[in-house]
Amino acid sequence: MATTSQGLSLRPMRPADRPRVMEICKDVWDGRDYMPRVFDSWVADSASTFQAAEMDGVVVGLQRLRPYAPGLVWYEGLRVAGTHRRQGLARAMLAAVIAQAKDQGFREMRLATGNLSAVQLFESAGFSRLVDVRWWRGLRIEGGEPARMPDPSEAARLWAAVERSPGIELYHGISADFNGAHDLDAAELERLAKIGMLRAGPGGRAVVGMRDPWGENLALAFVAGRGGALRELLMSMRFEADADGLSHVTIALPRDHPAAEDLTASGYHLANDDDTSYIYGLKL
């Protein structure tokens, strides 16, 4: 058990903490927090660090550190009880977990947030904004063929097209995957192809990478290509959503990305008029 300068003790989360954690999270995102859905699996995951923060024997916060790629660790689940906010507890918890990641030899910590207060916290702790995301949505549609799933052996060739794609620089070298942003390179295309989460258009002139969705939809973490090739691929993803019985396709696209025109022409629209979804990174 670690203790911060604020007298806050950090210990592994336990199954018996569930009622208290649910109480802390009940008002997060107007009662739509994902924590009730993931709590049991997070407690059972021995490869990650799921921590409870205690003061005077009462759990007042939680956070999780999850290795997800060589040298990379993902930070998520930061919550502080409403009764204990604005006391510097989140800052102390974050500082403790950064020190822990350094001690474990990770080269970088990454995270995602849509909370403006959290943005101030992370930036003050030295995190750099890597991707500024806008969410796009396209409803499923009948009548066409799903996109082609490339073989892993095609990764190097497809990457040559991806890295020349307009707007790819807006991803700043990572995929916009809010479950864990991997480095965006040929190795990532190969990894996605191996797990069936890479799609390519005709001739490999357009490519999209998928991520695990948060609901009944297909979710894309990056898009590459332009014009007719990209539009055909984007339509194919809507066909695939229909074939899979899903409601829509969600795309995390960097703000001001030139593919916005192709998305609009392919029946996609902004899911929100404005949003504040970012991926951050901290070199350790």
N, C-alpha and C positions, 0 to 999 in steps of 0.2 A: 504493500500500500504506500503510495506517494502522498506527501502533504505539501501544499503550496504555501506561499508566504501569507496568504489570506486565511490560513487555518482550514483550507479546503482539502479534504482527503479524497484521493482518486483510487478506486479499487475496481476489480472486474465486476461487470454486471452479473446478476444472478436471476434465475427464473422467478424467484420470490419477489423481485423488484417490479414485476410487471404492473401490479395495481398502481403503484406510486408513479411509474413512468407514464401510464395511461392518464393519470391525473394531471401530470405536468404538461402532456401533449394535447389535452382535450380541446383547447382553444386555438391550437396552431392551425393556420390556414382555414380559419372558420370551421374547425372540427373535421377537416379533411386531411389531417396529417397521415403520412404513410407509416408511421411508427407502429401502430397496432398490427399492421400486416407483416412487418419484417422483424418484430421484436424477438420472436422465438427462434428464428433462423439465425439472427445475429448473436444471440446468447450461445447457440450451439456451435458457432463457427470458431474453432480453435485457432485458425490461421490468422484471425484478425483480433484487434484489441477493442473491445466494447466496454467502455468505462462508465461507472456511476460516480458522480461527484457528491460527497457527503459533507454536511456541516452539522455538528452536534448530533451525529447518528441518523440524520434525515437526508435522504437523497434529494438534492436540489438541482442536479444537472446531469447531462449525459453527453457522450461523444464517442465516435468510432474512428479507428485508424485501420485501413484495409490495404495490404499489399495486393497489387493487381498486375504488375508487369515488372521485369527486372529493373531494379533501382527506383521504382515509382511506388508511392503510397498515396491512397485516396483518403481524404478527411471528410467525414459526413456525420449527420445526426446531432449536431450541436444544439442542445436545448438547455435553457435555464428556467427554473420555476418562476412564475410571475411574481411570487413573494420575495424573490431574491435577485431580481434584475437591477441593473444600474448600480451594482456594487463591485464591479470589476471581476466578477467570477468567470464570465466567458473568456475574458482576456487571460486570466490565470490558467484556466483549463487549456486554452490554445497554446500558451507558452510551454506548458508541461508536456503536451503531446508533440510539439515541435522538437523539444529537447530529446524526447524518447525516440523520435524518428531519426534524428542525427546519430544518437548512440547506436541505433540498429543498422547504420550504414546506408540508409537510403540517400539517393542523390537529389530527389525532388519530391515535394508534397504538392498535390493538386486537389482542387475542390471546385464545387459549383454552388452558386447561390443566386437567388432572386430577391434577397432581402437587403434593402438599402442600409439598414443598421449594421447588418453583418458585413456588407461591403466596406464600411468605414473601419470596422474591426480588423478585417483581413488586410486591407491596404496599410493600416497603421502598423501591422505586424510584419510588413515587408513583402506581402504577396503582390505579384504583378498580374495585371489583367491580360489574359491570353486571348480569349474569344468573347465577343459581345454578340449575343445570339438574339435573333428574332425567330419566333415560332410560326411556321407555315402549316397549313392543313389542306389536304385534298380528299374529298369524299370518294368512297369506293365507286367503281363503275363497272358495269357488265359489258361483255362483248369482245374482249381482246385477250391476247396471250400474256401471261406474266413474263417478266424479264428473265434473261438468261443468267444462270449461276455459273460463273467462270471456274475453271479448275485452278487449284493453287499454283500449278506450274506457269500460269499466265501472269502471275503477280508482277514480275519485273517489267514485262511489256506494257501492262496496264498502267503501272506507275509512271512510265515515261510519258504517257498521255496525261495522267492526273497532274503531275508537277508542272505541266505547261498550261494547265487550265486557267482561264481568267478568274481571278478572285481567290485562287487557292492560297495566296499569301495572307488572306484575312483569317485563316485558321491558325496562323502562327505556329505551324508544325505539329498540330495535334488535331485529333478528331473531336467534334463537338458532342461527345458522349457524356451525358450527365450522370452516368453510372460508373465512370472511370475513363478519363480522356487519355487514350494511348497516343504515342508518337505516330504521326501520319507519314508513312513511308512504305516502301515495297514490302517490308516485313509485316506491316499491319494489313496490307491487302492480302497477303498470303494467309495470315491468321484468320481473317474474316472469311476468306474462301474456304478454308478448312472446316469452318463451323457453319457454312451455308448462309453467311450474312453479307455476301458481296454480290452485286448485280452489275451487269455490263450491257451497254447498248450495242447496236450493230457495229462491227469492226473495232470495238473497244474505244470508240470515240467519246463515249460518256460512261461514267462509273458512279455508283452510289454505294456507300457503306452503311450497314444497318447497325442498330443497337437494340438491346432488350427494351421493349416498350414498357410504359407505365400503365397501360390500359389495353382495351381491345382495338389495337391499331398496329400498323407497321410503322416503325420509327427509324428515321435516317439520321446518321451522325455527320455525314458529309456528302456533298454532291460535287461532281466535276464534269466539265463538258460545256457545250454551248449550242445554241441554235436547234436545228431539227433533230440531231442525234440525242441531245439532252431532253428535248420535249417528248420524243418517242419513249425514252426510258422512263421519264416521269409519269407518262400515261400508263406504261406497263406496270408501274408500282401500284397505281389505282386499280388496275385489273387484278393484280395479285391480292390486294386487300379483299376484293370481292370474292375471289376464288377461295380464300382462306376464311371467309365468313366474318371479316373484320369490318369495322365501320369506316375507317379512314386511314390516310397516311399522314404522319407528322414529320416535319423536317426542321432540324435545327440549322438555320442558315445565318452566317455572320451578317450583322447589320451592313447595309449598303453593298451587299454582294451583287455582282452583275447578273447572276442567274435569276434574280427576282423577276425579271421580265419573262424569262422562259417558264418560271413557275406559274405566273399569272396566265400565260397563254395555254398552259396545260391544265387549267382548272383548279389551281391552288390559290389560297388566299391567306392573308395574315390572320392568325388565330386571335390575336389581341391588337387593338389599336396602338398600344404601347406596352412595353415590358422592360424588365430589368433582370435578364438572365445572363450570367457571366460564368466563365471558367477562369480560375486563378491558379497560379503556380508560384512555388517558393523554392529556390535553390537552397539545398541544405549543406 
